[in-house]
Amino acid sequence: MRKQYSLVLVSVPSKAAGEEIADLLIHKQLAACVNILPTINSVYTWQGETKHEQEALLVIKTRMDLFDEQVLPAIRAAHPYEVPEILALPIKTGSKDYLDWMDSVMVPPNLGNKLRNL
């Protein structure tokens, strides 16, 4: 079966909060790379009020088989927001060399729950 990859977008309140999540995901081998865009301007409704906030944005490169049971819980546990933005977008295709590199630095496929609680 062909591996499926994804970009996961996560907004965080600061670059420091983003670095903490990025370090966690890289250390646990749940992501190959995390880009941190240090300043984005977000406009959204929260609890009936329109908010204008400066945040940082994480662009996380990972595999879909890691998302539900490992990546998502790791982000939620480390994220300071009550309802964090965590969106996984499928990567339809990419450079074979880059995808091979991603595989070489992440948890091997099909380990299931074995590494979930590390």
MIBATOR-396125 format. One record per residue (C-alpha): x, y, z; residue number from 1. Coordinates in steps of 0.02 Angstrom, whole numbers, always signed. Example, Ala and Ser with C-alpha at 12.3 -4.5 7.8 and 13.67 -1.06 7.14 Angstrom:
2
east|north|up|seq
+615|-225|+390|1
+684|-53|+357|2
//
This chain:
118
east|north|up|seq
+0|+0|+0|1
+62|+174|-46|2
+105|+285|+102|3
+2|+442|+124|4
+82|+603|+182|5
+7|+762|+249|6
+37|+942|+296|7
-35|+984|+465|8
-74|+1167|+499|9
-77|+1222|+680|10
-96|+1400|+743|11
-13|+1441|+909|12
-8|+1598|+1017|13
+179|+1627|+996|14
+337|+1570|+911|15
+395|+1497|+1078|16
+237|+1391|+1093|17
+265|+1333|+914|18
+446|+1286|+949|19
+391|+1181|+1098|20
+267|+1082|+992|21
+391|+1068|+848|22
+529|+1002|+962|23
+408|+874|+1036|24
+353|+809|+866|25
+531|+798|+799|26
+596|+716|+959|27
+458|+583|+951|28
+491|+559|+764|29
+310|+603|+724|30
+357|+736|+597|31
+499|+752|+474|32
+500|+943|+477|33
+404|+1084|+557|34
+408|+1258|+482|35
+364|+1399|+600|36
+294|+1556|+520|37
+323|+1673|+667|38
+190|+1806|+632|39
+18|+1785|+557|40
-133|+1894|+586|41
-288|+1793|+628|42
-467|+1856|+628|43
-597|+1738|+700|44
-751|+1726|+810|45
-728|+1656|+984|46
-866|+1649|+1114|47
-972|+1773|+1015|48
-835|+1903|+992|49
-732|+1945|+839|50
-548|+1927|+883|51
-396|+2001|+796|52
-239|+1912|+857|53
-58|+1890|+809|54
-11|+1707|+809|55
+120|+1592|+736|56
+81|+1453|+613|57
+158|+1280|+611|58
+170|+1184|+447|59
+205|+1005|+497|60
+258|+871|+373|61
+205|+697|+427|62
+119|+536|+372|63
-68|+508|+386|64
-43|+341|+476|65
+34|+438|+621|66
-97|+575|+630|67
-248|+509|+727|68
-162|+406|+861|69
+3|+497|+885|70
+21|+670|+804|71
-150|+738|+853|72
-140|+684|+1037|73
+39|+750|+1052|74
-11|+921|+985|75
-167|+929|+1094|76
-68|+885|+1251|77
+60|+1022|+1220|78
-56|+1156|+1148|79
-113|+1299|+1261|80
-278|+1334|+1172|81
-444|+1261|+1229|82
-490|+1224|+1047|83
-331|+1223|+943|84
-332|+1233|+754|85
-261|+1067|+695|86
-296|+1034|+511|87
-219|+890|+411|88
-210|+916|+224|89
-162|+771|+111|90
-8|+783|+3|91
-57|+712|-165|92
+120|+697|-231|93
+296|+760|-201|94
+478|+737|-237|95
+522|+553|-210|96
+688|+604|-132|97
+601|+717|-6|98
+467|+589|+37|99
+602|+455|+59|100
+695|+573|+176|101
+535|+603|+275|102
+515|+416|+298|103
+696|+399|+355|104
+673|+520|+502|105
+499|+472|+562|106
+429|+323|+658|107
+420|+175|+539|108
+246|+139|+470|109
+129|+15|+557|110
+200|+28|+733|111
+25|+69|+793|112
+10|+109|+976|113
+181|+43|+1027|114
+263|+215|+1025|115
+109|+316|+1071|116
+153|+341|+1253|117
+339|+377|+1236|118
//
